[in-house]
Amino acid sequence: MRNLVRRLQKLEGRLTDATGLVPHSDAWFAFWEDKLARSMDGVDVDMRGFTLAVIDRIVEKGDREERARAG
């Protein structure tokens, strides 16, 4: 199973989406996190292509920061 996941990730790394970025790359996450932040600030932003992977990453980041604060 691990081999299959690795092969899929390698294949995904060769692809780009409508943003021109490689899905699940740091640049891709930064792109979507910026768009989400602007949307939350009231800017009319096209969120087509937004995925749950971005939300998962934001939640994981928040959990890490909370654990770090709790010490």
N, C-alpha and C positions, 0 to 999 in steps of 0.2 A: 504494500500500500504506500509506503514511504517513497518508493521508487516512482510510483505513478504520480504522486503529488509533485515530486521534484521535476519530473518530465513535463507535467502540465505548467508548472511555474516557468520552466525554461521556454516553453512554447509561448506562453503569455508574454514573456519578455521580448519576444520578437514582434509582437503586435502593438499597434497604437489604436487609440479610440478617436472619436470625433475631436477631441481636444488636441490631438497630435502628440499626446504623451503616452507613455507605456503604463497601462493600468497597474495599479498597486505599487508603483514606484514612489519614491519620496516626492518627486516633483509633481506627480499626479495627485497625491494626497494633499500637498500644499496648495495646488490649484483649486481643488474642491473645498478645502477648509477656508480659503480666502473667499470663494464665492458664497459659501454658507454664511460667513461672518458679515459680508456686505448685505446679503439678503436679510439677515437678522437686524441689521442697522436700518432697514427700510428701503434699501436700494432695490429697484426692480431688476432682478437677475434671472437669466434663463438657467434653470436648474435641470434641464433635460440631461440625462446621462448620470445624474447623481445616484450613487449606490449605497447600499447598507454597509459596505466595507468602510466607507468614510466615517459613518456613525460609529461603527465598531472601533475604529482607530481613535476617534475622539473620546469615547467612553474609556478605552484602555489607558489613554494618556491621563485622563482625569483620575482614574483609579490609582495609577502610579504616583501622581502628584499628591493624592490624599494619603497614601501609605507613607510617602516621604515626610509629609507634615506630621503624621502621627508618630513617626520615629520608630 
